[in-house]
Amino acid sequence: MSVDTPRRIVLLRHAKADWPQVSDHERPLAERGRKDAPVAGRKLADTGISFDQALCSTAVRTRETWKLAVQELPHRPRTVYEERLYEASLGELIALLNETSDDVRDLLVIGHNPGMHGLADALAGESEGDTLPRMNRSGFPTAAFAVITFTGTWKSLEHGAGRLVDFWAPHE
C-alpha cells in the first residue's frame, strides 16, 4: 500500500465493568457491559468497515468486550492482545499505532479511558458534522467507539493527522 492509502482507526472503549475485589486488570464486565458489548459489535458491523486487525488490551474487561462484540462482525479480524494498551499514555498509544504494519488498512483498538478518548481527540485534526462536540460532550462512555480516517503510513500518524468521521455511544 502506498503513502496515499486511506486508512481507518476505530477506537472502542470496553463495555461497563464490574467492581469485584480483584485487581483492576482482572475486573470483568458488569451485566450492563455484557448487554452493551454485542450492541457495539452490531454497530461496528453497520459501519461496513472490514477490519484487517484488532488490537485488544489484555485486561479481562477488554477481552470480554471483544469476545462479545466480534461475534456480531461479518468476519473475525486477526487479533493481537497487547498488554501495552492497558494504562497507556497518549504518547504510548500513538507509538503503538506507529508500529502497525502498512499491510493493515483498517484497525480496531479495544482499550480504556482516558486513553481512547484522548487518542481520538488528539488524532482528530478535523471532524465531520457534530461528531467531535458529541464525543467530547459524552466523555466517551463505556462501549462507545470513534472512527478516524487518515491518509499515509502508520509510522506517519501523529496529532491532528486524522478526521473524526463517526462517533457512537450505546446510551446516547
Steps between C-alpha positions, in 0.01 A plus 500: 500500500625845415544805719173630349302203634189606692484327839253473784549462872206407718553561870263291714484548875424181694144449618387572859713314753414367843690588821564169681790458741760429232783701350395763247650295214281201597165686521230321296207654317190595695158376385445825305838453333406150388187650340673804344799319345296307238306820418833676440603206280184537291561875466859427392364257240260773381797726418592260218866508606677171441773501763838360404618486859376553855727612783348410835623582850577194712267618781209262567232762422647582158543134405140428606374803305684380189377141539138621503536772236694298241219245475290773337755578226479338155858375533747470784815708449842387613511586870808605695471518878723789600592554865638848421144625435420466870562833678680639192569871473406695189860491377520125559175444310622697198834315510310170506294604196823605324615135527203374296592328175417699187320190374224597747249741355226486767596456866276451803643584844318374811625691801432722798429856598645754528716356218232435235340843543836678516628320191185572297513866601874529426483333158193695385644804327164524324155356557179446307183672616449493875711188567772675702266706723282189559804290592635763737160568654444130569845443651542180293289263714544125528436303177527820293713520188653766277593458133800700378630509144844607384716468192857380516710241675448389859847633583387847386192506727523791746291758687245665272566268204152349494137584445233388747225368273275315746434468871252261661408437863244245620295721733524829310 
